[in-house]
C-alpha cells in the first residue's frame, strides 16, 4: 500500500492525464472499426477527461433522457 493521500494521487493523475487522453481517444476511434474494443465508451471517456464540465453536463442530460 502506498502512503500517498488521495489529494496527492489526484495531483499525480492530473499531471499524467494529458498523456493519457490521446491514447484513449485513438483506441476509441480504433474501436469504432474493431468489434472487440468498446469504441464509443472510450471516446466518451476521453471527452470526459478532456472537457470535464461539458462532459458532466452531457452525462446529466443523458441521465435525464433515459431517467436513471
C-alpha positions in Angstrom: 0.0 0.0 0.0 1.1 3.5 -0.8 1.3 6.2 1.9 0.1 8.8 -0.6 -3.0 10.8 0.3 -5.9 11.0 -2.1 -5.0 14.6 -2.8 -1.5 13.6 -3.8 -2.9 10.8 -6.1 -5.3 13.2 -7.7 -2.5 15.7 -8.4 -0.3 13.0 -9.9 -3.2 11.9 -12.1 -3.7 15.4 -13.3 -0.1 15.6 -14.4 -0.3 12.4 -16.4 -3.8 12.9 -17.7 -2.8 14.9 -20.8 -0.6 12.0 -21.9 -3.4 9.5 -21.4 -6.2 11.3 -23.3 -4.8 11.0 -26.9 -4.2 7.3 -26.3 -7.7 6.7 -25.1 -9.2 8.7 -28.0 -7.1 6.8 -30.5 -8.1 3.4 -29.1 -11.7 4.7 -29.1 -11.5 5.5 -32.8 -9.9 2.1 -33.5 -12.8 0.6 -31.5 -15.3 2.0 -33.9 -13.9 -0.3 -36.5 -13.0 -3.3 -34.4 -15.9 -5.1 -32.6 -13.7 -6.2 -29.7 -12.9 -2.7 -28.4 -15.7 -0.6 -26.9 -15.0 2.4 -29.1 -17.9 4.7 -28.1 -17.3 4.2 -24.4 -13.6 5.1 -24.8 -14.4 8.2 -26.9 -16.8 9.3 -24.1 -14.1 8.7 -21.5 -11.6 10.7 -23.5 -14.2 13.5 -23.9 -14.9 13.5 -20.2 -11.2 13.7 -19.3 -10.6 16.4 -21.9 -13.6 18.6 -21.1 -14.8 17.7 -17.5 -17.5 20.3 -17.1 -19.0 19.8 -20.5 -18.8 16.0 -20.0 -20.6 16.3 -16.7 -23.4 18.3 -18.4 -23.7 15.8 -21.2 -23.8 12.9 -18.7 -26.6 14.6 -16.7 -28.5 15.3 -19.9 -28.2 11.6 -20.9 -29.3 10.6 -17.4 -32.4 12.8 -17.6 -33.2 11.5 -21.0 -33.2 7.8 -20.1 -34.3 8.6 -16.5 -31.6 6.8 -14.4 
